[in-house]
Amino acid sequence: MAQDVKSFLGNAITHLAGLTRLDIHTLVGDYKFNKDNQGTPTTLKVDSTDERMCSQVNLITGDITTAMTNKFANEYKDLREYHLIRENQGHEIIKRNIEVLEKILETLNVFQTEYDKSGTPPNE
């Protein structure tokens, strides 16, 4: 049990260390999908159209960088507003994910404490 918890935490920390940026893209026109190993479309290929608006949120510093094409800047007011809504939703998703991660870590800590006291994994 103790090794499983340590392994889980080690893997989580390793993967979380790389999650420092949230990318938000709004694309207009014909676009393509990236495909997985089986050829199934998975994620949008963000450079597959010339009409796009992109934001990058640094999750450590909170800095936000937004870039847009001239059409987005001059003609696509509604899409700019939509993009802003999506940015705000992204922040809320991150907040909820952090809350869930905290609860998972608290639960693992309780399990570890019980294991350390009894020498038996919980629920066995």
Residue frames as qw, qx, qy, qz and C-alpha x, y, z in Angstrom:
[[0.000, 0.885, 0.465, 0.000, 0.00, 0.00, 0.00],
 [0.300, -0.806, 0.083, 0.503, 2.69, 2.50, 1.01],
 [0.389, -0.198, 0.590, 0.679, 4.64, 1.84, -2.16],
 [0.242, 0.585, 0.693, 0.346, 1.47, 2.18, -4.28],
 [0.085, -0.939, -0.275, 0.190, 0.72, 5.57, -2.73],
 [0.350, -0.653, 0.323, 0.589, 4.30, 6.75, -3.22],
 [0.392, 0.096, 0.707, 0.581, 4.27, 5.48, -6.80],
 [0.154, 0.776, 0.589, 0.164, 0.95, 7.20, -7.51],
 [0.177, -0.925, -0.078, 0.327, 2.15, 10.47, -6.00],
 [0.429, -0.423, 0.486, 0.633, 5.44, 10.28, -7.86],
 [0.330, 0.347, 0.710, 0.517, 3.67, 9.73, -11.18],
 [0.027, 0.885, 0.464, -0.003, 1.17, 12.50, -10.44],
 [0.274, -0.823, 0.110, 0.485, 3.90, 15.00, -9.60],
 [0.433, -0.158, 0.609, 0.646, 5.89, 14.05, -12.70],
 [0.230, 0.533, 0.684, 0.442, 2.88, 14.61, -14.95],
 [0.106, -0.916, -0.363, 0.138, 1.66, 17.73, -13.16],
 [0.417, -0.568, 0.198, 0.681, 5.06, 19.39, -13.51],
 [0.284, 0.076, 0.612, 0.734, 4.52, 19.52, -17.27],
 [0.011, 0.720, 0.653, 0.234, 1.07, 21.07, -16.98],
 [0.287, -0.426, -0.194, 0.836, 1.99, 24.72, -16.79],
 [0.137, 0.212, -0.282, -0.926, 0.01, 26.10, -19.71],
 [0.465, 0.500, 0.691, -0.237, -3.60, 26.08, -20.81],
 [0.058, -0.102, 0.536, 0.836, -4.14, 26.61, -24.55],
 [0.416, 0.574, 0.579, -0.403, -7.51, 27.86, -25.81],
 [0.137, -0.104, 0.611, 0.773, -8.20, 27.97, -29.57],
 [0.515, 0.588, 0.430, -0.452, -11.15, 29.29, -31.56],
 [0.280, -0.125, 0.706, 0.639, -11.00, 28.27, -35.22],
 [0.548, 0.579, 0.210, -0.567, -13.09, 29.42, -38.19],
 [0.504, 0.573, -0.489, -0.423, -13.38, 27.72, -41.57],
 [0.931, 0.130, -0.336, -0.063, -12.18, 24.34, -42.72],
 [0.270, -0.686, 0.631, -0.241, -10.12, 22.62, -40.07],
 [0.733, 0.179, -0.654, -0.048, -8.58, 19.21, -39.53],
 [0.779, -0.570, 0.161, -0.204, -8.20, 16.81, -36.63],
 [0.035, 0.540, -0.837, 0.080, -5.09, 15.10, -35.34],
 [0.887, -0.053, -0.329, -0.319, -5.53, 11.33, -35.32],
 [0.633, -0.545, 0.533, -0.135, -4.53, 8.71, -32.80],
 [0.216, -0.383, 0.865, 0.241, -2.66, 5.47, -33.59],
 [0.431, 0.324, 0.842, -0.004, -5.86, 3.85, -34.89],
 [0.134, 0.244, 0.518, 0.809, -6.62, 6.78, -37.21],
 [0.171, -0.751, -0.638, 0.023, -9.47, 8.07, -35.06],
 [0.118, 0.669, -0.003, 0.733, -9.81, 11.88, -35.01],
 [0.541, -0.428, -0.557, 0.463, -8.97, 13.15, -31.53],
 [0.220, -0.695, -0.193, 0.657, -7.93, 16.78, -31.15],
 [0.429, 0.890, 0.136, -0.065, -8.14, 19.79, -33.43],
 [0.684, 0.089, 0.141, 0.710, -5.11, 20.55, -35.53],
 [0.105, -0.817, -0.273, 0.498, -4.84, 24.20, -34.51],
 [0.098, -0.536, 0.385, 0.745, -2.79, 25.31, -37.50],
 [0.371, 0.275, 0.828, 0.319, -5.19, 23.77, -40.03],
 [0.188, 0.839, 0.464, 0.211, -6.97, 27.07, -40.72],
 [0.381, 0.304, -0.069, 0.870, -5.73, 30.61, -41.19],
 [0.326, -0.586, -0.076, -0.738, -8.63, 32.14, -39.24],
 [0.707, -0.359, -0.578, 0.194, -8.09, 31.56, -35.56],
 [0.234, -0.783, 0.256, -0.517, -7.75, 33.12, -32.16],
 [0.790, -0.060, -0.547, 0.271, -5.48, 31.53, -29.58],
 [0.345, -0.807, 0.259, -0.404, -4.86, 32.20, -25.90],
 [0.700, 0.080, -0.620, 0.345, -2.19, 30.73, -23.67],
 [0.518, -0.773, 0.068, -0.360, -2.63, 30.91, -19.91],
 [0.401, 0.376, -0.721, 0.423, 0.46, 30.36, -17.79],
 [0.707, -0.517, -0.443, -0.191, -0.88, 28.35, -14.86],
 [0.649, -0.227, -0.375, 0.622, 2.04, 29.31, -12.63],
 [0.220, -0.089, -0.090, 0.967, 2.19, 33.08, -13.13],
 [0.247, 0.665, 0.587, -0.389, -1.38, 33.67, -14.35],
 [0.042, 0.478, -0.348, -0.805, -0.13, 35.52, -17.43],
 [0.639, 0.506, 0.574, -0.081, -2.43, 35.35, -20.46],
 [0.074, -0.388, 0.502, 0.770, -1.24, 35.85, -24.03],
 [0.601, 0.541, 0.551, -0.206, -3.82, 36.12, -26.80],
 [0.105, -0.301, 0.562, 0.763, -3.18, 36.22, -30.55],
 [0.554, 0.554, 0.572, -0.243, -5.73, 36.64, -33.33],
 [0.432, 0.267, 0.534, 0.676, -5.86, 37.15, -37.05],
 [0.042, 0.019, -0.087, -0.995, -6.97, 40.47, -38.55],
 [0.430, -0.344, -0.602, -0.578, -10.44, 39.09, -39.26],
 [0.518, -0.485, -0.656, 0.259, -10.86, 38.17, -35.62],
 [0.283, -0.281, -0.252, 0.882, -9.69, 41.61, -34.58],
 [0.125, 0.115, -0.189, -0.967, -11.90, 43.49, -37.03],
 [0.506, -0.067, -0.509, -0.693, -14.89, 41.34, -38.01],
 [0.616, -0.203, -0.758, -0.071, -15.53, 38.52, -35.55],
 [0.241, -0.474, 0.375, -0.759, -16.74, 40.37, -32.44],
 [0.857, -0.261, 0.010, -0.445, -19.14, 37.58, -31.42],
 [0.911, 0.111, -0.349, 0.188, -16.40, 34.97, -31.76],
 [0.269, 0.461, -0.493, 0.687, -14.03, 37.11, -29.66],
 [0.533, -0.415, 0.281, -0.682, -16.68, 37.23, -26.94],
 [0.966, -0.064, -0.169, -0.186, -17.18, 33.47, -27.25],
 [0.690, 0.332, -0.480, 0.428, -13.42, 32.95, -26.92],
 [0.081, -0.486, 0.458, -0.740, -13.38, 35.06, -23.74],
 [0.811, -0.288, 0.098, -0.500, -16.19, 32.93, -22.28],
 [0.944, 0.110, -0.299, 0.084, -14.15, 29.81, -23.07],
 [0.355, 0.471, -0.527, 0.612, -11.10, 31.34, -21.34],
 [0.431, -0.427, 0.377, -0.700, -13.19, 31.90, -18.22],
 [0.950, -0.100, -0.063, -0.290, -14.54, 28.34, -18.42],
 [0.745, 0.342, -0.477, 0.316, -10.96, 27.11, -18.67],
 [0.005, 0.478, -0.540, 0.692, -10.10, 28.86, -15.42],
 [0.725, -0.278, 0.231, -0.586, -13.11, 27.26, -13.70],
 [0.952, 0.119, -0.274, -0.060, -12.16, 23.80, -14.99],
 [0.498, 0.415, -0.567, 0.508, -8.63, 24.23, -13.66],
 [0.315, -0.437, 0.441, -0.718, -9.98, 25.37, -10.29],
 [0.892, -0.146, 0.070, -0.422, -12.27, 22.32, -10.05],
 [0.861, 0.269, -0.408, 0.142, -9.47, 19.97, -11.12],
 [0.213, 0.465, -0.595, 0.620, -7.21, 21.34, -8.39],
 [0.588, -0.335, 0.339, -0.653, -10.00, 20.86, -5.81],
 [0.968, 0.034, -0.133, -0.208, -10.47, 17.24, -6.94],
 [0.662, 0.395, -0.518, 0.371, -6.71, 16.62, -6.79],
 [0.138, -0.482, 0.535, -0.680, -6.62, 18.04, -3.25],
 [0.813, -0.212, 0.195, -0.506, -9.40, 15.65, -2.19],
 [0.922, 0.215, -0.319, 0.033, -7.58, 12.70, -3.75],
 [0.408, 0.461, -0.573, 0.541, -4.38, 13.62, -1.92],
 [0.439, -0.416, 0.425, -0.674, -6.29, 14.03, 1.38],
 [0.943, -0.059, 0.000, -0.327, -7.85, 10.58, 0.91],
 [0.797, 0.334, -0.435, 0.251, -4.49, 9.01, 0.11],
 [0.065, 0.520, -0.555, 0.645, -3.05, 10.65, 3.21],
 [0.718, -0.305, 0.288, -0.555, -5.83, 9.12, 5.35],
 [0.973, 0.125, -0.176, -0.077, -5.16, 5.70, 3.82],
 [0.561, 0.474, -0.512, 0.446, -1.42, 6.08, 4.39],
 [0.252, -0.502, 0.496, -0.663, -1.97, 7.13, 8.03],
 [0.883, -0.171, 0.155, -0.408, -4.26, 4.13, 8.66],
 [0.900, 0.287, -0.306, 0.116, -1.75, 1.81, 7.01],
 [0.295, 0.552, -0.552, 0.551, 1.13, 3.22, 9.06],
 [0.493, -0.425, 0.438, -0.619, -0.84, 2.68, 12.31],
 [0.884, -0.064, 0.299, -0.353, -2.16, -0.80, 11.60],
 [0.250, -0.396, 0.824, 0.319, 0.19, -2.27, 9.05],
 [0.389, 0.368, 0.837, 0.110, -2.89, -3.36, 7.12],
 [0.007, -0.134, -0.403, -0.905, -4.22, -1.52, 4.08],
 [0.434, 0.152, 0.348, -0.817, -7.68, 0.02, 4.66],
 [0.778, 0.235, -0.037, -0.581, -10.69, -2.11, 3.73],
 [0.536, 0.306, -0.783, -0.076, -8.81, -5.40, 3.89]]
